[in-house]
Amino acid sequence: MAYYSQSDYAVRMEWGDHAITHLASDVECVVVVDVMSFSTCVSIATDQGAAIYPYPWRDETALAYGRERDAAVASSKRRFEGGYSLSPSSLLALPANMKLVLPSPNGSAIAYRAKDVCANVLCGSLRNMAATSSACRAFSSVLIVPCGERWPDGSLRPALEDYVAAGGIAAAIGGESLSPEAWAAAMAFEQMGLGRAEALRRCGSARELIERGFEADVALCLQEDVSRFACRLDGDCFRRTEPDALH
């Protein structure tokens, strides 16, 4: 797999779970990008002082995982009255210092795996691109992982919103250190320019959520650089961190 390692470059980019399997052990930092909605949820929750535990499985084992950490467990259903879920709107009033397990098969699962492969794991989204890129500069090598979504058969569906956010982080890091894969994503982010938000609002992932009644969630997911915090995995959970604290 050496052909695909991007090892000549400090900033690399590859999709999904296979990026963790084949590339993550060779970098100092992994950035997990799942805009709709895990990464956005992590940013919103940690901004308020909460701790978010990634977990891959949306079943009874998540409840046991939460009990072991004295943490609440978010619902696996986005439409969940009176509780927390992968709906970013449901986390806007999350209490400070709360501990919450947030299961999902994409971003959460990939972050959960990454912590066993790489010592430093960040969670990046459109809402904290600048903070994430600043935090990345503390490391000599970075792998940005757009997580994508899933087709009905479980295979990876590359998601435009994740690619663009990954490109935004790569573009902000800049320089000649970007692999061709990371550079191409950065160019996609920059070329979309002022029309970026509207284009992403009309992409497949956003249309699905809007048609299901989650237009407010889409709006939250598409906010750019409204948070000054990076989200770093501290043991088993993501917490907010000032980007300069990593330098």
Secondary structure, DSSP 8 states (H G I E B T S, - for coil): -GGG--TT-SEEE--HHHHHHHTGGGSSEEEEE-TTTHHHHHHHHHHTT-EEEEES--SHHHHHHHHHTT-EE--SSSS-TTS--S-GGGGTT--TT-EEEEE-TTHHHHHHHHTTT-SEEEEE-GGGHHHHHHHHTTSS-EEEEE--EE-TTS-EE--HHHHHHHHHHHHHH-GGGB-HHHHHHHHHHHHHGGGHHHHHHTSHHHHHHHHTT-HHHHHHHT--S----EEEEETTEEEEE-GGGG-
